[in-house]
Structure formats: structure tokens, C-alpha cells
Amino acid sequence: MTMEATTQVGIGLPSAKPVLFGYTSTQAIALAILVALVVLSPTVLYPVFLMKVLCFAMFASAFNLLIGYVGLLSFGHAAFFGMGSYVTAWTAKYWGLSAEVAILLGGLTGAALGAVFGWLAIRRSGIYFAMITLALAQMVYFFCVEAPFTGGEDGIQQVPRAKLFGVISLAPDMSIYWLVAGLFLFFFLFVHRVVHSPFGQVLKAIRENTARATSLGYRPDDYKLIAFILSTFISGIAGGTKALVFGIATLTDVHWSMSGEVVLMTLLGGLGTIFGPVMGALIVTAMENYLAQFGAWVTVTQGAVFVICVLTFRRGVIGELGAKLKLAL
Amino acid sequence: MITILGVPGPLLFGQLLLGLINGAFYAMLSLGLSVIFGLLNIINFAHGALFMMGAFVAWMLLNYLGLGYWWALVLSPLIVGIFGLILERTLIKHLYKLDHLYGLLLTFGLALVIEGLFRNKYGSSGMPYQIPPELEGATNLGFMFLPNYRGWVVFAALIACLGTWLLIEKTKLGALLRAATENAPLVQAFGVNVPRLVTLTYAGGVALAAFAGVLAAPIYSVNPNMGSNFINTVFAVVVIGGMGSIMGSIVTGFSLGVIEGLTKVFYPQASETVIFVVMAIVLLARPAGLFGRTA
């Protein structure tokens, strides 16, 4: 069972030769533009907004690793994002850990949870996989509502922006911005590197034809599980980073609507494209900021975007753009 | 007072009844999901939202038109069924040739739109809906007091589930439906209008959800989130039961409700999560689900 859209564009195009980290020359140019935007945009845009975008871009890239390259639709990624957020917030606030250790612990929490959930969920594929991940994430949500350490409805508030390596203060917005930007670029490149590694090639082979990959001696379940754990690790990192930026971890981060949001970002940007999740995160976050004053219209708009995306442009903004320009973006 | 396993009898039976009621809703919702999945090959994520809509239509009929519970029980499934019919004809039918996952994404979007619209209009606090006068009060069964309305919900749900089972397993229409689930092009070659059958199936499954919504209205307050609270658990129920069999969905739905009720008595902290734990165990032991046919 494969996502039809992903095979039309993106990595499937046997176009130009990769020059750097598996990037073709046009992709390298696009990457340079992205880096320039990440570096320059805080001079014109509000840094806290940009950090929110970058956290979600990390989250969406991690999600895209699964849906875009393995064909697994997880509807429970909020569990990893939210638990990462809680653990980072808790360890930074009560244990006084430095920023990088707290965030790393958030990522490891995501990965540990991902190892268990992935181990259960990869027994089924397609829509069952989606339903199982959704149900397991719902269990995590109920756990977070009950468990004392999450602070219930209040969440963990007033999380200090712990010092990086115990020395560099992250309190000013622009200081923590460079940390978030660095993490984002690192994991953005990391996901791309994974996809273009021999491991990534096997993932694609499994997505395209599981039986043939098996007959070649690969164990599909092992590969799927490793991809799942990688994705949940990065999701935990993204959640933890967000907790430090905003100084708060709440039930919103583990709620199923968060899982829906990351699906929307990736779908809108373009499943299986390199730059799509980033674009999707930008559009969805900007839309939310703009619509926040209109209450539940955010939900209505998100739903409408889902419907329009599925019916009219399944390849997403970047996917359609790439198809028009005949480039794999 | 009688005690069973150290638990007071009335408490045990009270929770068992609550469990049966939740189970009734799980059964009706997962039944609709399986029937729709069987023929349309999509998982109807909007099922919870349409369940909620059923309850809201009942509330609107009462407050805007003065039509009471019994009217709502007939009219609300009809109205929501027609709404489902329009959804299928205008939006969902474009997805049949695509990967199943797109159906999930589209109906998820629809659920967000429907819930968001109701939340805009009515807020998220919820509104009361009175139990019809005929079903007020309680009956003494000797070992416990049975609130009449709750007894009625379990009874009505059983009738609806068995009715659906009879319709699908014992009538000509049901035979066509089962045949189309197995091999749609072949059935179409015999001159059956399969697209119409598909539309009717979607509308029927949705109407069943709305019927459940009307039954639920006097028990839970009518609020825009009532559907999404239920649907996540129902997905776990569907995974446990597998979507292969009608009777399987009914039995799984009711028994999981009862398991949930029992957990509330013996280990209340786990009552919200027990169904998901059962799902994990079933996945380990029988990945295709208890009544599932294929992986």
C-alpha cells in the first residue's frame, strides 16, 4: 500500500546527480535560500513566531520521514511531541538541567515511546496503522491528564530557558533563536541524509514493493521500526525545544488535534518532498496566528484546507511547484 | 447489602450498566464504520462528528420546532443520513481510486469542519437534553435500581444492531451489499447500480451514528466534542474486533464497554486506558483482530 502522490514527484525523479549530502544542484540552491531565510528573517519577523515555525518544521520533517518515504501514516505523533515537551520542561525546571541535556532527554523519551508504539503498530499497515497509532496516542493523552507530574490542566508552567552547556544564557529571544535554528537545520539535513542513505533506499524499496524487498533478504519490520524510532526521536526533540522556547508544556501538545496538525502541515507542504514540511509548517502556523482571534474558525479552516488539499492538490504546495518546474524539491 | 468480590452489589451493577451503555455506543459506531469500510474502503473519520450532529439535530428539533424525543429518533437519522448522502456524492466519491489513506484524511478534515462550525455557534460547554417523560424514573430489579432511560438505550441499541445484522445477512439488499464488498465490478456487470449502493451504504452507516447520537443526547450533554471523545476509543474497538464481521463488531463493542465498566469498579485509574491496553494485547496475539479476516 503506497501513497500514490509520493511516487509522482520528489525523490522518485531520476534527475540530476547529487552533489552534496544527496542534494542535486537545484536542491542545494534551494537549501542555500532556506538557510539564508532562517538567518535573515528574525530581522524582519518576530523571533518567537519564527521559532514556533522552526519547531513545527522539525516535527513535520520527522513525520514526513514516515509518510513520505515509508508510506506509514501515523495519526499519533502528538504523543511523542507532547511527551518530549513534558520531559524537557520537567527536567529543565525541577532538575535544573542545561538546555541541550533537557532537549536530548525529550528526544530520548520520544524515541523510547516510539520504540514501544512502533513495535506494536507495525504489525498492521495502511489505515489500521493510522488507527492504532491514534489509539495509543489517546492512551498517552489520558495518562497525561491523570499523572501528577504533568500538572493536569495547568501543564508545567514557567519553565526557565536553561543555559546552553550550563554557561550560555538563552533568556534573550535572539539567543535561543540560534539554538532552535541550529537544531532545525541539523535535523532537516539529518532527515535528508537518512532518506538518501542505503538505509533510506531500502525504506523506499519496502514502500514500493514489500514482497520483493523481503525476497532480497531485508526484514521490512526492522527497517520500519528503525524509521519510526528516528521519526519519534526528532518529534521529541521538536516538542522539547518548543517547551523551552515558550516556557510551558501542556495537554495541547499531546492532544490528538496536534497529531492532526502535523499531518496537515506535511500534506499541505507536500508528502515526500524535502522542503514541503517546512513550507507547510510556515503556512499552518501563520494561519493559526492570524485566525487565533476568531476562535473555532481555526478548526474550520484547517478542516477545509484538508478537504481542499485531498481533492485538488494532493502533492501539496511544494510538490505542485516542483512538478510545474520539473524539479524535485 | 450483598457484596461481590468485596465490592458492594449496587456499585458493581451500576458500573456494569454504564459499561453496557458505553458498549452500546461503541457497537453502533464501530458497526457503521465496518459496513462503510467494507464497501467504500475508507475509514470514516467524520463518524464521531456525525454522531454529534445526530444529537444536535435532536436538540434543534426540540428547541426550534418543538418536536420531541420520539420524533427526533426518526427524523435526526434521516436528516443526518441525507447530509451523509450529499457528502458522499459531492466529496468522498472522488477518492475511490486513490489510496485508502486519502479517505481518512478527507473525512478527518470534514470532522474538523463540522465540529468547528458547531463550536462556533453553540460554544463547547454543552446543552442539556431532557429524558422523555415516558422513560423517566427507575425500576427496582431487586438487586439494583435500573433507570428506565438507560435500560431503553441498551435495548434500542441492541435492536438497531440486530436490525442492521438482519438487513445485511438476511435480505436481498444485504446480499447485494455483501457481494459488492467482495467484488464490485462483477456485481456491476450483473446490472446492479453499485455507485448507488455505495451512496446508500454511506448514508445508512451515518444514519446509524446519528441514531446513536440521539440516544446519547439525554445521557451526555449535547456538546460539539462528544463525537471526538468517543471516536478515538471506537477506533481502538475496531482494531480489536477487526472489520471483517458484523456480529464481531457488535460483540466486541458491547464486551469492551463491559470491560471498561468493570475496570471502573476494580481499578478506576485505568478505566480510561483499559481499552487501549486490550488493543495492544490483541495486536500481539492476533494482529488481524478478533474477528478480522485479513491483515
Interface residues (C-beta under 8 A of the other chain):
Chain A: M1 T2 M3 E4 L73 F75 L120 A121 R123 R124 S125 G126 I127 Y128 A130 M131 I132 L134 A135 L136 Q138 M139 F142 F143 V145 E146 W256 G260 V263 L267 G295 A296 W297 V298 T299 V300 T301 Q302 G303 A304 V305 F306 V307 C309 V310 L311 R314
Chain B: F37 I43 L91 H94 L95 L98 D99 H100 L101 Y102 L104 L105 L106 F108 G109 L110 A111 L112 V113 I114 E115 G116 L117 R119 N120 S228 N232 T233 F235 A236 V238 V239 Q269 E272 T273 I275 F276 V277 M279 A280 L283 L284 P287 A295
